């Protein structure tokens, strides 16, 4: 079964209402999905309470865990920690940061400051350094392997360093459209394509289960 902690609805740049996104994920066999729309200081107080409401509502009606989250996106590194705390206070159970992907002008220093904050996942961290991966390992922050076009260009680099250093990985879709959702078979293609062994890929699902259990506390 698929667990996906990085998706977007119409509350940022996704195509679907949260309810349809969650329902589509349930139909194709997802165990859990987090709605993590893009946020900065301008909209974090608007998005999260609405995502919390719909996730709570649907989790009691559907056979899928719907988790309220947020992706802090293109924010100055110096305010990441402060926004992470705000996100938790508003009810986000999963906080991820939009990492230094090679296909967008993310501010330098974002990866490092995100990893020094109390986030759960650093999304598509691009050409992350060994020092940063060491920080992720030490702080128990998960690094993302992604199926998203463009962001996935550095999956191999991320997987190689994480495996070498012992940092933990998750595999997410960064879904914006319904066709971005993954079956378990396609998710395995992404992981193996990043250079992971079958054993290493299987660890990703265990990591996702750990995050899922954490989100329920």
mmCIF file of the C-alpha atoms, coordinates in Angstrom:
data_MODEL
# 
_entry.id   MODEL 
# 
loop_
_atom_site.group_PDB 
_atom_site.id 
_atom_site.type_symbol 
_atom_site.label_atom_id 
_atom_site.label_alt_id 
_atom_site.label_comp_id 
_atom_site.label_asym_id 
_atom_site.label_entity_id 
_atom_site.label_seq_id 
_atom_site.pdbx_PDB_ins_code 
_atom_site.Cartn_x 
_atom_site.Cartn_y 
_atom_site.Cartn_z 
_atom_site.occupancy 
_atom_site.B_iso_or_equiv 
_atom_site.pdbx_formal_charge 
_atom_site.auth_seq_id 
_atom_site.auth_comp_id 
_atom_site.auth_asym_id 
_atom_site.auth_atom_id 
_atom_site.pdbx_PDB_model_num 
ATOM 1   C CA . UNK A 1 1   ? 0.000   0.000  0.000   1.00 0.00 ? 1   UNK A CA 1 
ATOM 2   C CA . UNK A 1 2   ? 1.119   3.554  -0.704  1.00 0.00 ? 2   UNK A CA 1 
ATOM 3   C CA . UNK A 1 3   ? 1.803   6.231  1.903   1.00 0.00 ? 3   UNK A CA 1 
ATOM 4   C CA . UNK A 1 4   ? 2.346   9.718  0.489   1.00 0.00 ? 4   UNK A CA 1 
ATOM 5   C CA . UNK A 1 5   ? 3.272   12.726 2.610   1.00 0.00 ? 5   UNK A CA 1 
ATOM 6   C CA . UNK A 1 6   ? 3.602   15.372 -0.117  1.00 0.00 ? 6   UNK A CA 1 
ATOM 7   C CA . UNK A 1 7   ? 0.551   16.452 -2.133  1.00 0.00 ? 7   UNK A CA 1 
ATOM 8   C CA . UNK A 1 8   ? -1.139  19.683 -3.170  1.00 0.00 ? 8   UNK A CA 1 
ATOM 9   C CA . UNK A 1 9   ? -4.767  20.711 -3.516  1.00 0.00 ? 9   UNK A CA 1 
ATOM 10  C CA . UNK A 1 10  ? -6.489  23.848 -4.817  1.00 0.00 ? 10  UNK A CA 1 
ATOM 11  C CA . UNK A 1 11  ? -5.366  25.595 -1.637  1.00 0.00 ? 11  UNK A CA 1 
ATOM 12  C CA . UNK A 1 12  ? -2.049  26.117 -3.425  1.00 0.00 ? 12  UNK A CA 1 
ATOM 13  C CA . UNK A 1 13  ? -1.180  24.960 -6.953  1.00 0.00 ? 13  UNK A CA 1 
ATOM 14  C CA . UNK A 1 14  ? -2.936  21.594 -7.118  1.00 0.00 ? 14  UNK A CA 1 
ATOM 15  C CA . UNK A 1 15  ? -5.890  20.809 -9.357  1.00 0.00 ? 15  UNK A CA 1 
ATOM 16  C CA . UNK A 1 16  ? -8.268  19.058 -6.961  1.00 0.00 ? 16  UNK A CA 1 
ATOM 17  C CA . UNK A 1 17  ? -10.262 19.836 -3.861  1.00 0.00 ? 17  UNK A CA 1 
ATOM 18  C CA . UNK A 1 18  ? -8.750  18.058 -0.857  1.00 0.00 ? 18  UNK A CA 1 
ATOM 19  C CA . UNK A 1 19  ? -11.786 15.770 -0.684  1.00 0.00 ? 19  UNK A CA 1 
ATOM 20  C CA . UNK A 1 20  ? -11.362 14.576 -4.270  1.00 0.00 ? 20  UNK A CA 1 
ATOM 21  C CA . UNK A 1 21  ? -7.617  14.158 -3.896  1.00 0.00 ? 21  UNK A CA 1 
ATOM 22  C CA . UNK A 1 22  ? -8.082  12.049 -0.782  1.00 0.00 ? 22  UNK A CA 1 
ATOM 23  C CA . UNK A 1 23  ? -10.857 9.985  -2.369  1.00 0.00 ? 23  UNK A CA 1 
ATOM 24  C CA . UNK A 1 24  ? -8.834  9.304  -5.530  1.00 0.00 ? 24  UNK A CA 1 
ATOM 25  C CA . UNK A 1 25  ? -5.930  8.158  -3.370  1.00 0.00 ? 25  UNK A CA 1 
ATOM 26  C CA . UNK A 1 26  ? -8.217  5.825  -1.449  1.00 0.00 ? 26  UNK A CA 1 
ATOM 27  C CA . UNK A 1 27  ? -9.602  4.291  -4.652  1.00 0.00 ? 27  UNK A CA 1 
ATOM 28  C CA . UNK A 1 28  ? -6.155  3.363  -5.996  1.00 0.00 ? 28  UNK A CA 1 
ATOM 29  C CA . UNK A 1 29  ? -5.205  1.745  -2.714  1.00 0.00 ? 29  UNK A CA 1 
ATOM 30  C CA . UNK A 1 30  ? -3.407  4.371  -0.637  1.00 0.00 ? 30  UNK A CA 1 
ATOM 31  C CA . UNK A 1 31  ? -3.079  3.647  3.066   1.00 0.00 ? 31  UNK A CA 1 
ATOM 32  C CA . UNK A 1 32  ? -2.463  7.299  3.944   1.00 0.00 ? 32  UNK A CA 1 
ATOM 33  C CA . UNK A 1 33  ? -2.094  10.693 2.302   1.00 0.00 ? 33  UNK A CA 1 
ATOM 34  C CA . UNK A 1 34  ? -0.983  14.055 3.673   1.00 0.00 ? 34  UNK A CA 1 
ATOM 35  C CA . UNK A 1 35  ? -2.244  17.308 2.180   1.00 0.00 ? 35  UNK A CA 1 
ATOM 36  C CA . UNK A 1 36  ? 0.777   19.622 2.270   1.00 0.00 ? 36  UNK A CA 1 
ATOM 37  C CA . UNK A 1 37  ? -0.069  22.746 0.328   1.00 0.00 ? 37  UNK A CA 1 
ATOM 38  C CA . UNK A 1 38  ? 2.526   25.441 -0.266  1.00 0.00 ? 38  UNK A CA 1 
ATOM 39  C CA . UNK A 1 39  ? 2.676   28.101 2.414   1.00 0.00 ? 39  UNK A CA 1 
ATOM 40  C CA . UNK A 1 40  ? 4.639   31.097 3.597   1.00 0.00 ? 40  UNK A CA 1 
ATOM 41  C CA . UNK A 1 41  ? 3.795   33.849 6.085   1.00 0.00 ? 41  UNK A CA 1 
ATOM 42  C CA . UNK A 1 42  ? 1.035   35.156 3.820   1.00 0.00 ? 42  UNK A CA 1 
ATOM 43  C CA . UNK A 1 43  ? -1.263  32.139 3.878   1.00 0.00 ? 43  UNK A CA 1 
ATOM 44  C CA . UNK A 1 44  ? -0.217  29.650 6.547   1.00 0.00 ? 44  UNK A CA 1 
ATOM 45  C CA . UNK A 1 45  ? -3.022  30.737 8.895   1.00 0.00 ? 45  UNK A CA 1 
ATOM 46  C CA . UNK A 1 46  ? -5.601  30.348 6.110   1.00 0.00 ? 46  UNK A CA 1 
ATOM 47  C CA . UNK A 1 47  ? -4.605  26.967 4.703   1.00 0.00 ? 47  UNK A CA 1 
ATOM 48  C CA . UNK A 1 48  ? -3.861  24.750 7.670   1.00 0.00 ? 48  UNK A CA 1 
ATOM 49  C CA . UNK A 1 49  ? -7.145  25.066 9.619   1.00 0.00 ? 49  UNK A CA 1 
ATOM 50  C CA . UNK A 1 50  ? -9.099  24.194 6.463   1.00 0.00 ? 50  UNK A CA 1 
ATOM 51  C CA . UNK A 1 51  ? -6.930  21.188 5.730   1.00 0.00 ? 51  UNK A CA 1 
ATOM 52  C CA . UNK A 1 52  ? -7.278  20.054 9.348   1.00 0.00 ? 52  UNK A CA 1 
ATOM 53  C CA . UNK A 1 53  ? -11.074 20.257 9.091   1.00 0.00 ? 53  UNK A CA 1 
ATOM 54  C CA . UNK A 1 54  ? -11.389 18.240 5.885   1.00 0.00 ? 54  UNK A CA 1 
ATOM 55  C CA . UNK A 1 55  ? -8.836  15.615 6.956   1.00 0.00 ? 55  UNK A CA 1 
ATOM 56  C CA . UNK A 1 56  ? -10.643 15.075 10.265  1.00 0.00 ? 56  UNK A CA 1 
ATOM 57  C CA . UNK A 1 57  ? -13.981 14.869 8.485   1.00 0.00 ? 57  UNK A CA 1 
ATOM 58  C CA . UNK A 1 58  ? -12.892 12.393 5.828   1.00 0.00 ? 58  UNK A CA 1 
ATOM 59  C CA . UNK A 1 59  ? -10.738 10.179 8.042   1.00 0.00 ? 59  UNK A CA 1 
ATOM 60  C CA . UNK A 1 60  ? -13.922 9.135  9.848   1.00 0.00 ? 60  UNK A CA 1 
ATOM 61  C CA . UNK A 1 61  ? -15.745 8.418  6.579   1.00 0.00 ? 61  UNK A CA 1 
ATOM 62  C CA . UNK A 1 62  ? -13.128 6.808  4.324   1.00 0.00 ? 62  UNK A CA 1 
ATOM 63  C CA . UNK A 1 63  ? -10.746 3.863  4.636   1.00 0.00 ? 63  UNK A CA 1 
ATOM 64  C CA . UNK A 1 64  ? -7.655  6.028  4.357   1.00 0.00 ? 64  UNK A CA 1 
ATOM 65  C CA . UNK A 1 65  ? -5.690  8.124  6.834   1.00 0.00 ? 65  UNK A CA 1 
ATOM 66  C CA . UNK A 1 66  ? -5.906  11.769 5.749   1.00 0.00 ? 66  UNK A CA 1 
ATOM 67  C CA . UNK A 1 67  ? -3.219  13.862 7.422   1.00 0.00 ? 67  UNK A CA 1 
ATOM 68  C CA . UNK A 1 68  ? -3.151  17.667 7.613   1.00 0.00 ? 68  UNK A CA 1 
ATOM 69  C CA . UNK A 1 69  ? 0.237   19.098 6.739   1.00 0.00 ? 69  UNK A CA 1 
ATOM 70  C CA . UNK A 1 70  ? 2.029   21.958 5.044   1.00 0.00 ? 70  UNK A CA 1 
ATOM 71  C CA . UNK A 1 71  ? 5.009   22.572 2.780   1.00 0.00 ? 71  UNK A CA 1 
ATOM 72  C CA . UNK A 1 72  ? 6.934   25.699 3.731   1.00 0.00 ? 72  UNK A CA 1 
ATOM 73  C CA . UNK A 1 73  ? 7.936   27.003 0.315   1.00 0.00 ? 73  UNK A CA 1 
ATOM 74  C CA . UNK A 1 74  ? 10.463  29.599 -0.845  1.00 0.00 ? 74  UNK A CA 1 
ATOM 75  C CA . UNK A 1 75  ? 10.596  31.237 2.581   1.00 0.00 ? 75  UNK A CA 1 
ATOM 76  C CA . UNK A 1 76  ? 13.778  32.933 3.814   1.00 0.00 ? 76  UNK A CA 1 
ATOM 77  C CA . UNK A 1 77  ? 15.868  30.369 5.677   1.00 0.00 ? 77  UNK A CA 1 
ATOM 78  C CA . UNK A 1 78  ? 15.935  32.540 8.794   1.00 0.00 ? 78  UNK A CA 1 
ATOM 79  C CA . UNK A 1 79  ? 12.172  32.190 9.351   1.00 0.00 ? 79  UNK A CA 1 
ATOM 80  C CA . UNK A 1 80  ? 11.767  28.453 8.684   1.00 0.00 ? 80  UNK A CA 1 
ATOM 81  C CA . UNK A 1 81  ? 11.934  27.509 12.355  1.00 0.00 ? 81  UNK A CA 1 
ATOM 82  C CA . UNK A 1 82  ? 9.401   30.168 13.334  1.00 0.00 ? 82  UNK A CA 1 
ATOM 83  C CA . UNK A 1 83  ? 6.973   29.104 10.614  1.00 0.00 ? 83  UNK A CA 1 
ATOM 84  C CA . UNK A 1 84  ? 7.365   25.446 11.577  1.00 0.00 ? 84  UNK A CA 1 
ATOM 85  C CA . UNK A 1 85  ? 6.202   26.303 15.091  1.00 0.00 ? 85  UNK A CA 1 
ATOM 86  C CA . UNK A 1 86  ? 3.260   28.285 13.707  1.00 0.00 ? 86  UNK A CA 1 
ATOM 87  C CA . UNK A 1 87  ? 2.302   25.375 11.480  1.00 0.00 ? 87  UNK A CA 1 
ATOM 88  C CA . UNK A 1 88  ? 2.216   22.995 14.441  1.00 0.00 ? 88  UNK A CA 1 
ATOM 89  C CA . UNK A 1 89  ? 0.129   25.464 16.448  1.00 0.00 ? 89  UNK A CA 1 
ATOM 90  C CA . UNK A 1 90  ? -2.403  25.676 13.611  1.00 0.00 ? 90  UNK A CA 1 
ATOM 91  C CA . UNK A 1 91  ? -2.699  21.880 13.583  1.00 0.00 ? 91  UNK A CA 1 
ATOM 92  C CA . UNK A 1 92  ? -0.262  20.594 10.944  1.00 0.00 ? 92  UNK A CA 1 
ATOM 93  C CA . UNK A 1 93  ? 0.751   17.010 11.725  1.00 0.00 ? 93  UNK A CA 1 
ATOM 94  C CA . UNK A 1 94  ? 3.356   16.858 8.946   1.00 0.00 ? 94  UNK A CA 1 
ATOM 95  C CA . UNK A 1 95  ? 5.679   19.788 8.231   1.00 0.00 ? 95  UNK A CA 1 
ATOM 96  C CA . UNK A 1 96  ? 7.895   19.577 5.178   1.00 0.00 ? 96  UNK A CA 1 
ATOM 97  C CA . UNK A 1 97  ? 10.158  22.188 3.635   1.00 0.00 ? 97  UNK A CA 1 
ATOM 98  C CA . UNK A 1 98  ? 10.590  22.817 -0.075  1.00 0.00 ? 98  UNK A CA 1 
ATOM 99  C CA . UNK A 1 99  ? 14.264  21.957 -0.450  1.00 0.00 ? 99  UNK A CA 1 
ATOM 100 C CA . UNK A 1 100 ? 16.913  23.332 -2.782  1.00 0.00 ? 100 UNK A CA 1 
ATOM 101 C CA . UNK A 1 101 ? 15.722  21.595 -5.941  1.00 0.00 ? 101 UNK A CA 1 
ATOM 102 C CA . UNK A 1 102 ? 17.887  22.304 -8.974  1.00 0.00 ? 102 UNK A CA 1 
ATOM 103 C CA . UNK A 1 103 ? 14.904  23.415 -11.082 1.00 0.00 ? 103 UNK A CA 1 
ATOM 104 C CA . UNK A 1 104 ? 13.711  26.365 -8.968  1.00 0.00 ? 104 UNK A CA 1 
ATOM 105 C CA . UNK A 1 105 ? 15.476  29.400 -7.477  1.00 0.00 ? 105 UNK A CA 1 
ATOM 106 C CA . UNK A 1 106 ? 15.247  28.266 -3.859  1.00 0.00 ? 106 UNK A CA 1 
ATOM 107 C CA . UNK A 1 107 ? 17.273  30.491 -1.546  1.00 0.00 ? 107 UNK A CA 1 
ATOM 108 C CA . UNK A 1 108 ? 20.691  29.043 -0.648  1.00 0.00 ? 108 UNK A CA 1 
ATOM 109 C CA . UNK A 1 109 ? 20.817  27.873 2.942   1.00 0.00 ? 109 UNK A CA 1 
ATOM 110 C CA . UNK A 1 110 ? 17.263  26.533 2.878   1.00 0.00 ? 110 UNK A CA 1 
ATOM 111 C CA . UNK A 1 111 ? 18.311  22.886 3.225   1.00 0.00 ? 111 UNK A CA 1 
ATOM 112 C CA . UNK A 1 112 ? 20.540  23.557 6.203   1.00 0.00 ? 112 UNK A CA 1 
ATOM 113 C CA . UNK A 1 113 ? 18.110  25.768 8.116   1.00 0.00 ? 113 UNK A CA 1 
ATOM 114 C CA . UNK A 1 114 ? 15.264  23.345 7.448   1.00 0.00 ? 114 UNK A CA 1 
ATOM 115 C CA . UNK A 1 115 ? 17.328  20.488 8.862   1.00 0.00 ? 115 UNK A CA 1 
ATOM 116 C CA . UNK A 1 116 ? 18.115  22.542 11.962  1.00 0.00 ? 116 UNK A CA 1 
ATOM 117 C CA . UNK A 1 117 ? 14.382  23.062 12.521  1.00 0.00 ? 117 UNK A CA 1 
ATOM 118 C CA . UNK A 1 118 ? 11.873  20.559 13.870  1.00 0.00 ? 118 UNK A CA 1 
ATOM 119 C CA . UNK A 1 119 ? 10.441  19.506 10.516  1.00 0.00 ? 119 UNK A CA 1 
ATOM 120 C CA . UNK A 1 120 ? 9.532   15.988 9.431   1.00 0.00 ? 120 UNK A CA 1 
ATOM 121 C CA . UNK A 1 121 ? 10.687  15.836 5.801   1.00 0.00 ? 121 UNK A CA 1 
ATOM 122 C CA . UNK A 1 122 ? 13.023  17.836 3.560   1.00 0.00 ? 122 UNK A CA 1 
ATOM 123 C CA . UNK A 1 123 ? 11.426  17.644 0.134   1.00 0.00 ? 123 UNK A CA 1 
ATOM 124 C CA . UNK A 1 124 ? 13.435  17.235 -3.080  1.00 0.00 ? 124 UNK A CA 1 
ATOM 125 C CA . UNK A 1 125 ? 16.677  18.537 -1.525  1.00 0.00 ? 125 UNK A CA 1 
ATOM 126 C CA . UNK A 1 126 ? 18.557  18.728 -4.823  1.00 0.00 ? 126 UNK A CA 1 
ATOM 127 C CA . UNK A 1 127 ? 22.345  18.572 -4.611  1.00 0.00 ? 127 UNK A CA 1 
ATOM 128 C CA . UNK A 1 128 ? 22.311  18.265 -0.849  1.00 0.00 ? 128 UNK A CA 1 
ATOM 129 C CA . UNK A 1 129 ? 25.746  18.156 0.773   1.00 0.00 ? 129 UNK A CA 1 
ATOM 130 C CA . UNK A 1 130 ? 27.211  15.355 2.857   1.00 0.00 ? 130 UNK A CA 1 
ATOM 131 C CA . UNK A 1 131 ? 27.260  17.683 5.869   1.00 0.00 ? 131 UNK A CA 1 
ATOM 132 C CA . UNK A 1 132 ? 23.540  18.355 5.440   1.00 0.00 ? 132 UNK A CA 1 
ATOM 133 C CA . UNK A 1 133 ? 22.776  14.657 5.116   1.00 0.00 ? 133 UNK A CA 1 
ATOM 134 C CA . UNK A 1 134 ? 24.702  14.097 8.357   1.00 0.00 ? 134 UNK A CA 1 
ATOM 135 C CA . UNK A 1 135 ? 22.462  16.687 10.029  1.00 0.00 ? 135 UNK A CA 1 
ATOM 136 C CA . UNK A 1 136 ? 19.369  14.924 8.687   1.00 0.00 ? 136 UNK A CA 1 
ATOM 137 C CA . UNK A 1 137 ? 20.639  11.627 10.093  1.00 0.00 ? 137 UNK A CA 1 
ATOM 138 C CA . UNK A 1 138 ? 21.479  13.092 13.492  1.00 0.00 ? 138 UNK A CA 1 
ATOM 139 C CA . UNK A 1 139 ? 18.156  14.908 13.810  1.00 0.00 ? 139 UNK A CA 1 
ATOM 140 C CA . UNK A 1 140 ? 15.973  12.114 12.488  1.00 0.00 ? 140 UNK A CA 1 
ATOM 141 C CA . UNK A 1 141 ? 14.642  14.152 9.562   1.00 0.00 ? 141 UNK A CA 1 
ATOM 142 C CA . UNK A 1 142 ? 13.639  12.212 6.468   1.00 0.00 ? 142 UNK A CA 1 
ATOM 143 C CA . UNK A 1 143 ? 14.963  13.083 3.007   1.00 0.00 ? 143 UNK A CA 1 
ATOM 144 C CA . UNK A 1 144 ? 12.628  12.800 0.061   1.00 0.00 ? 144 UNK A CA 1 
ATOM 145 C CA . UNK A 1 145 ? 12.898  10.733 -3.085  1.00 0.00 ? 145 UNK A CA 1 
ATOM 146 C CA . UNK A 1 146 ? 10.294  12.171 -5.427  1.00 0.00 ? 146 UNK A CA 1 
ATOM 147 C CA . UNK A 1 147 ? 8.396   11.105 -8.509  1.00 0.00 ? 147 UNK A CA 1 
ATOM 148 C CA . UNK A 1 148 ? 7.856   14.753 -9.492  1.00 0.00 ? 148 UNK A CA 1 
ATOM 149 C CA . UNK A 1 149 ? 9.275   15.670 -12.919 1.00 0.00 ? 149 UNK A CA 1 
ATOM 150 C CA . UNK A 1 150 ? 12.236  18.006 -12.635 1.00 0.00 ? 150 UNK A CA 1 
ATOM 151 C CA . UNK A 1 151 ? 12.657  17.563 -8.899  1.00 0.00 ? 151 UNK A CA 1 
ATOM 152 C CA . UNK A 1 152 ? 13.414  13.880 -9.503  1.00 0.00 ? 152 UNK A CA 1 
ATOM 153 C CA . UNK A 1 153 ? 16.587  14.702 -11.462 1.00 0.00 ? 153 UNK A CA 1 
ATOM 154 C CA . UNK A 1 154 ? 18.657  14.526 -8.275  1.00 0.00 ? 154 UNK A CA 1 
ATOM 155 C CA . UNK A 1 155 ? 17.003  11.440 -6.750  1.00 0.00 ? 155 UNK A CA 1 
ATOM 156 C CA . UNK A 1 156 ? 20.103  9.374  -7.433  1.00 0.00 ? 156 UNK A CA 1 
ATOM 157 C CA . UNK A 1 157 ? 22.354  11.870 -5.651  1.00 0.00 ? 157 UNK A CA 1 
ATOM 158 C CA . UNK A 1 158 ? 20.044  12.027 -2.620  1.00 0.00 ? 158 UNK A CA 1 
ATOM 159 C CA . UNK A 1 159 ? 19.669  8.252  -2.431  1.00 0.00 ? 159 UNK A CA 1 
ATOM 160 C CA . UNK A 1 160 ? 23.408  7.662  -2.784  1.00 0.00 ? 160 UNK A CA 1 
ATOM 161 C CA . UNK A 1 161 ? 24.387  10.054 0.020   1.00 0.00 ? 161 UNK A CA 1 
ATOM 162 C CA . UNK A 1 162 ? 21.583  8.960  2.317   1.00 0.00 ? 162 UNK A CA 1 
ATOM 163 C CA . UNK A 1 163 ? 22.554  5.307  1.878   1.00 0.00 ? 163 UNK A CA 1 
ATOM 164 C CA . UNK A 1 164 ? 26.231  6.073  2.419   1.00 0.00 ? 164 UNK A CA 1 
ATOM 165 C CA . UNK A 1 165 ? 25.686  8.164  5.553   1.00 0.00 ? 165 UNK A CA 1 
ATOM 166 C CA . UNK A 1 166 ? 22.691  6.369  7.007   1.00 0.00 ? 166 UNK A CA 1 
ATOM 167 C CA . UNK A 1 167 ? 20.064  9.092  6.734   1.00 0.00 ? 167 UNK A CA 1 
ATOM 168 C CA . UNK A 1 168 ? 16.532  7.877  6.251   1.00 0.00 ? 168 UNK A CA 1 
ATOM 169 C CA . UNK A 1 169 ? 14.468  8.285  3.104   1.00 0.00 ? 169 UNK A CA 1 
ATOM 170 C CA . UNK A 1 170 ? 10.821  8.569  2.178   1.00 0.00 ? 170 UNK A CA 1 
ATOM 171 C CA . UNK A 1 171 ? 9.256   8.413  -1.257  1.00 0.00 ? 171 UNK A CA 1 
ATOM 172 C CA . UNK A 1 172 ? 6.582   10.990 -2.084  1.00 0.00 ? 172 UNK A CA 1 
ATOM 173 C CA . UNK A 1 173 ? 4.806   12.132 -5.237  1.00 0.00 ? 173 UNK A CA 1 
ATOM 174 C CA . UNK A 1 174 ? 4.543   15.923 -4.831  1.00 0.00 ? 174 UNK A CA 1 
ATOM 175 C CA . UNK A 1 175 ? 1.150   15.421 -6.457  1.00 0.00 ? 175 UNK A CA 1 
ATOM 176 C CA . UNK A 1 176 ? -0.468  18.379 -8.210  1.00 0.00 ? 176 UNK A CA 1 
ATOM 177 C CA . UNK A 1 177 ? -2.715  16.457 -10.623 1.00 0.00 ? 177 UNK A CA 1 
ATOM 178 C CA . UNK A 1 178 ? -4.651  13.189 -10.156 1.00 0.00 ? 178 UNK A CA 1 
ATOM 179 C CA . UNK A 1 179 ? -2.352  11.362 -12.572 1.00 0.00 ? 179 UNK A CA 1 
ATOM 180 C CA . UNK A 1 180 ? 0.588   12.128 -10.253 1.00 0.00 ? 180 UNK A CA 1 
ATOM 181 C CA . UNK A 1 181 ? -0.647  9.645  -7.643  1.00 0.00 ? 181 UNK A CA 1 
ATOM 182 C CA . UNK A 1 182 ? 1.344   6.405  -7.616  1.00 0.00 ? 182 UNK A CA 1 
ATOM 183 C CA . UNK A 1 183 ? 0.521   2.732  -7.404  1.00 0.00 ? 183 UNK A CA 1 
ATOM 184 C CA . UNK A 1 184 ? 2.948   0.638  -5.315  1.00 0.00 ? 184 UNK A CA 1 
ATOM 185 C CA . UNK A 1 185 ? 4.407   -0.747 -8.551  1.00 0.00 ? 185 UNK A CA 1 
ATOM 186 C CA . UNK A 1 186 ? 5.193   2.717  -9.912  1.00 0.00 ? 186 UNK A CA 1 
ATOM 187 C CA . UNK A 1 187 ? 6.579   3.815  -6.572  1.00 0.00 ? 187 UNK A CA 1 
ATOM 188 C CA . UNK A 1 188 ? 8.996   0.891  -6.702  1.00 0.00 ? 188 UNK A CA 1 
ATOM 189 C CA . UNK A 1 189 ? 10.119  1.972  -10.184 1.00 0.00 ? 189 UNK A CA 1 
ATOM 190 C CA . UNK A 1 190 ? 10.963  5.415  -8.766  1.00 0.00 ? 190 UNK A CA 1 
ATOM 191 C CA . UNK A 1 191 ? 12.949  3.957  -5.895  1.00 0.00 ? 191 UNK A CA 1 
ATOM 192 C CA . UNK A 1 192 ? 14.856  1.448  -7.990  1.00 0.00 ? 192 UNK A CA 1 
ATOM 193 C CA . UNK A 1 193 ? 15.460  4.117  -10.618 1.00 0.00 ? 193 UNK A CA 1 
ATOM 194 C CA . UNK A 1 194 ? 17.130  6.218  -7.929  1.00 0.00 ? 194 UNK A CA 1 
ATOM 195 C CA . UNK A 1 195 ? 19.616  3.404  -7.436  1.00 0.00 ? 195 UNK A CA 1 
ATOM 196 C CA . UNK A 1 196 ? 18.127  1.827  -4.329  1.00 0.00 ? 196 UNK A CA 1 
ATOM 197 C CA . UNK A 1 197 ? 18.321  -1.905 -3.804  1.00 0.00 ? 197 UNK A CA 1 
ATOM 198 C CA . UNK A 1 198 ? 15.095  -3.779 -3.154  1.00 0.00 ? 198 UNK A CA 1 
ATOM 199 C CA . UNK A 1 199 ? 15.996  -4.009 0.532   1.00 0.00 ? 199 UNK A CA 1 
ATOM 200 C CA . UNK A 1 200 ? 16.709  -0.282 0.710   1.00 0.00 ? 200 UNK A CA 1 
ATOM 201 C CA . UNK A 1 201 ? 13.439  0.454  -1.052  1.00 0.00 ? 201 UNK A CA 1 
ATOM 202 C CA . UNK A 1 202 ? 11.526  -1.711 1.420   1.00 0.00 ? 202 UNK A CA 1 
ATOM 203 C CA . UNK A 1 203 ? 12.970  0.338  4.285   1.00 0.00 ? 203 UNK A CA 1 
ATOM 204 C CA . UNK A 1 204 ? 11.251  3.403  2.822   1.00 0.00 ? 204 UNK A CA 1 
ATOM 205 C CA . UNK A 1 205 ? 7.825   1.948  3.519   1.00 0.00 ? 205 UNK A CA 1 
ATOM 206 C CA . UNK A 1 206 ? 8.831   1.215  7.118   1.00 0.00 ? 206 UNK A CA 1 
ATOM 207 C CA . UNK A 1 207 ? 10.025  4.821  7.430   1.00 0.00 ? 207 UNK A CA 1 
ATOM 208 C CA . UNK A 1 208 ? 6.683   6.038  6.124   1.00 0.00 ? 208 UNK A CA 1 
ATOM 209 C CA . UNK A 1 209 ? 4.819   3.881  8.636   1.00 0.00 ? 209 UNK A CA 1 
ATOM 210 C CA . UNK A 1 210 ? 6.881   5.464  11.406  1.00 0.00 ? 210 UNK A CA 1 
ATOM 211 C CA . UNK A 1 211 ? 5.996   8.977  10.241  1.00 0.00 ? 211 UNK A CA 1 
ATOM 212 C CA . UNK A 1 212 ? 2.345   7.966  9.974   1.00 0.00 ? 212 UNK A CA 1 
ATOM 213 C CA . UNK A 1 213 ? 2.267   6.699  13.536  1.00 0.00 ? 213 UNK A CA 1 
ATOM 214 C CA . UNK A 1 214 ? 4.030   9.857  14.700  1.00 0.00 ? 214 UNK A CA 1 
ATOM 215 C CA . UNK A 1 215 ? 1.380   12.004 13.015  1.00 0.00 ? 215 UNK A CA 1 
ATOM 216 C CA . UNK A 1 216 ? -1.365  10.376 15.077  1.00 0.00 ? 216 UNK A CA 1 
ATOM 217 C CA . UNK A 1 217 ? 0.098   11.444 18.411  1.00 0.00 ? 217 UNK A CA 1 
# 
